[in-house]
């Protein structure tokens, strides 16, 4: 087909569509992360370098070219967590069937309510498409059905496995006392306690639905996609669990505003907790 740019055939159209798709998928990987600003900076840097080439400015072109070479390696080191999360999302299986049953979700929601009523801290990760075996290996391996008494016993004060996270796969608890990665302390949630930052940190690196109960306020919240949702009551918790796990929708908790009160700020009790564990 003749065009102002010459002959265009089906292969050219397919090539353009594939490049467009890859660029769009690349954008989705960095959207909503701190890497967005870095991408903008790289585009500005590239624009200045191209301008220097066009205007025949050899010294500036040389300096920018050398800086760009070093900058690539610096970015790989600086954004290693983001790169790992992006590659993990690319390789995430699309048809992994690990959804919990409705009965298990009801028991889980009821256990969360009872723990919140007693102001007993809890941290629970529900596996979806991303395997959580790496984090389950940091705790004690279990193989038990999800039930209200069992979850209450795991998080009871002074219980051996209270100080850590629980991982649920389908309708079974596969591990307890697990270490979860902490969310960076320089982000939006820097003033939150260890338990909440561990919930956010795991949700940044995986697609797990992470539930957290605050022992300070007795509140229930969900972390997903690196975001921490608002306080939930029992009905709201059940609805979101059904949508996120049973129906597998792509709901994301809203971003906290700058004026949102910090429920976990000032908690000196969590300052000495080992990284990834919650008291």
C-alpha positions in Angstrom: 0.0 0.0 0.0 1.6 3.3 -1.1 1.9 6.1 1.6 3.8 9.3 1.9 6.5 7.2 3.6 6.7 4.6 0.9 5.3 1.2 0.5 3.7 -0.3 3.7 2.8 -4.0 3.9 1.2 -6.2 6.5 4.6 -7.0 8.1 5.2 -3.3 8.7 1.8 -2.8 10.3 2.4 -5.9 12.5 5.8 -4.5 13.5 4.3 -1.1 14.5 1.5 -2.8 16.5 4.0 -5.0 18.3 6.2 -2.1 19.2 3.2 -0.1 20.4 2.0 -3.0 22.5 5.5 -3.4 24.1 5.8 0.3 24.9 2.3 0.3 26.4 3.1 -2.8 28.6 6.4 -1.1 29.6 4.4 1.9 30.7 2.0 -0.2 32.7 4.9 -1.8 34.6 6.2 1.5 35.8 2.9 3.4 36.2 2.2 4.3 39.8 5.8 3.7 40.9 8.7 6.0 41.6 10.3 4.8 38.3 7.9 7.0 36.4 9.8 10.1 37.4 13.1 8.4 36.4 11.7 7.5 33.0 10.7 11.2 32.5 14.3 12.2 33.5 15.7 9.7 31.0 13.5 11.1 28.2 14.7 14.7 29.0 18.3 13.4 29.1 17.9 11.7 25.7 16.3 14.8 24.3 19.2 17.0 25.3 21.7 14.4 23.9 19.9 14.3 20.6 19.8 18.1 20.4 23.5 18.2 21.1 24.1 15.8 18.2 21.9 17.7 15.8 23.5 21.1 16.8 26.9 19.5 16.4 28.1 20.2 20.0 30.9 17.6 20.3 32.0 18.3 23.9 28.4 18.2 25.3 27.6 15.1 23.2 30.8 13.3 24.5 30.0 14.1 28.1 26.3 13.1 27.8 27.3 9.9 26.0 29.7 8.8 28.7 27.2 9.8 31.5 24.5 7.8 29.8 26.7 4.6 29.8 27.5 5.0 33.5 23.9 5.9 34.3 22.5 2.7 32.9 24.5 0.6 35.4 23.6 3.0 38.2 19.9 2.7 37.4 20.1 -1.1 37.5 21.6 -1.0 41.0 19.3 1.7 42.3 16.1 0.2 41.0 16.8 -3.4 41.5 13.6 -4.0 43.6 11.5 -2.4 40.9 13.1 -4.3 38.1 12.7 -7.6 40.0 9.0 -6.8 40.6 8.5 -5.9 36.9 10.1 -9.0 35.7 8.1 -11.1 38.1 4.9 -9.5 36.8 5.9 -10.3 33.3 6.5 -14.0 34.2 3.4 -14.3 36.3 1.2 -17.3 35.3 -2.2 -16.2 33.9 -4.3 -19.3 34.8 -3.0 -20.2 38.3 -5.9 -21.6 40.2 -5.4 -20.9 43.9 -8.6 -19.2 44.8 -9.9 -19.8 48.2 -13.4 -21.1 48.7 -16.2 -19.0 50.0 -16.3 -20.8 53.3 -12.6 -20.2 53.8 -12.9 -16.5 53.1 -15.8 -16.3 55.6 -13.7 -18.0 58.3 -10.8 -15.7 57.5 -12.9 -12.6 57.7 -14.5 -13.7 61.0 -11.0 -14.4 62.4 -9.9 -10.9 61.4 -12.9 -9.4 63.1 -12.3 -11.3 66.4 -8.6 -10.4 66.4 -9.5 -6.7 65.7 -12.0 -6.8 68.6 -9.3 -8.0 70.9 -6.7 -5.7 69.4 -4.5 -8.6 68.6 -2.1 -7.8 65.8 -2.1 -10.0 62.7 -0.5 -10.2 59.3 -2.0 -12.6 56.7 -1.0 -13.0 53.0 -3.3 -14.7 50.6 -1.5 -16.2 47.6 -3.0 -15.5 44.2 -1.0 -16.0 40.9 2.5 -15.2 42.3 3.9 -18.2 44.4 4.8 -17.2 47.9 7.1 -20.2 48.6 10.1 -17.9 49.0 8.5 -16.2 51.9 6.8 -19.3 53.3 10.3 -20.8 53.6 11.3 -18.2 56.2 8.6 -19.4 58.6 7.3 -22.7 59.9 5.7 -25.0 57.4 2.1 -25.9 58.1 -0.8 -27.7 56.3 -4.0 -26.8 58.0 -7.5 -25.8 56.9 -8.4 -22.1 57.4 -10.5 -21.8 60.5 -11.3 -19.1 63.1 -9.9 -20.9 66.1 -6.7 -21.9 64.3 -5.9 -18.3 63.1 -6.8 -16.9 66.6 -4.4 -19.4 68.1 -1.6 -18.5 65.7 -1.8 -14.8 66.6 -2.5 -15.1 70.3 -0.3 -13.0 72.4 2.9 -14.8 73.5 2.1 -17.7 71.0 5.3 -19.0 69.4 4.2 -18.0 65.9 2.6 -14.7 66.8 5.7 -12.7 65.8 5.4 -13.0 62.0 3.1 -13.4 59.0 0.8 -16.2 57.9 0.5 -17.4 54.3 -2.7 -18.9 53.0 -2.9 -20.8 49.7 -6.3 -21.7 48.6 -8.2 -22.9 51.6 -5.1 -23.9 53.6 -2.6 -22.2 55.9 0.8 -23.3 54.5 3.2 -21.3 56.8 3.3 -19.1 59.8 5.9 -16.9 61.5 7.1 -15.8 58.1 9.3 -12.8 57.3 7.9 -10.3 54.8 9.9 -7.6 53.1 9.5 -4.2 54.5 8.3 -1.3 52.4 10.9 1.4 52.0 10.9 3.9 54.8 11.3 6.9 52.5 7.9 6.5 50.9 4.3 7.5 51.6 4.0 5.0 54.5 7.3 5.8 56.1 5.7 6.6 59.5 3.7 3.3 59.7 4.6 0.5 62.0 6.6 -2.6 61.1 3.5 -4.8 60.6 1.9 -2.4 58.1 5.1 -1.7 56.2 5.6 -5.5 55.9 2.1 -5.8 54.4 2.8 -3.1 51.9 6.3 -4.4 51.1 5.0 -7.9 50.2 2.2 -6.5 48.1 4.7 -4.4 46.2 6.7 -7.5 45.1 3.8 -9.9 44.6 0.1 -9.8 43.7 -0.8 -11.3 47.1 -3.7 -9.8 49.1 -2.2 -8.9 52.5 -4.5 -8.4 55.5 -3.3 -6.5 58.5 -4.8 -5.9 62.0 -3.5 -3.1 64.1 -3.1 -4.0 67.8 -2.9 -0.3 68.6 -6.3 0.6 67.1 -8.0 -2.7 66.4 -8.4 -1.7 62.7 -8.5 -4.0 59.7 -6.9 -3.0 56.4 -5.8 -4.6 53.1 -2.5 -4.0 51.3 -2.5 -4.7 47.5 -0.2 -3.5 44.7 2.0 -1.5 47.1 -1.0 0.4 48.5 -2.6 0.3 51.9 -6.4 0.6 51.8 -8.6 2.3 54.4 -10.0 0.9 57.6 -12.7 -1.8 56.9 -15.6 -3.1 58.9 -16.6 -6.8 58.7 -19.0 -6.4 55.8 -16.5 -4.4 53.7 -13.8 -6.9 54.4 -15.9 -9.8 53.2 -16.9 -7.9 50.1 -13.4 -7.1 49.2 -12.1 -10.5 49.9 -14.8 -12.0 47.7 -13.9 -9.6 44.9 -10.1 -9.9 45.2 -9.7 -13.7 45.9 -12.9 -15.5 45.0 -13.9 -13.4 42.0 -10.2 -12.4 41.3 -11.0 -8.8 40.3 -8.2 -6.2 39.9 -9.4 -3.8 42.7 -6.7 -1.6 44.2 -7.0 0.3 47.5 -7.1 4.1 47.0 -3.9 6.0 47.5 -3.8 7.8 50.9 -4.0 11.5 50.7 -1.4 13.8 52.2 -3.7 14.7 55.0 -4.7 11.2 55.9 -4.1 10.6 59.7 -1.3 8.1 60.4 -2.8 5.4 62.6 0.5 3.8 63.3 2.7 6.9 63.9 4.5 7.2 67.2 4.4 3.5 67.9 7.7 3.0 69.8 6.8 -0.6 70.6 7.4 -1.7 67.0 10.7 0.1 66.6 12.8 -2.9 67.8 10.9 -5.6 65.9 13.2 -7.6 63.6 12.9 -6.6 59.9 9.8 -8.3 58.3 8.3 -9.4 61.6 5.4 -7.8 63.4 4.8 -7.8 67.1 
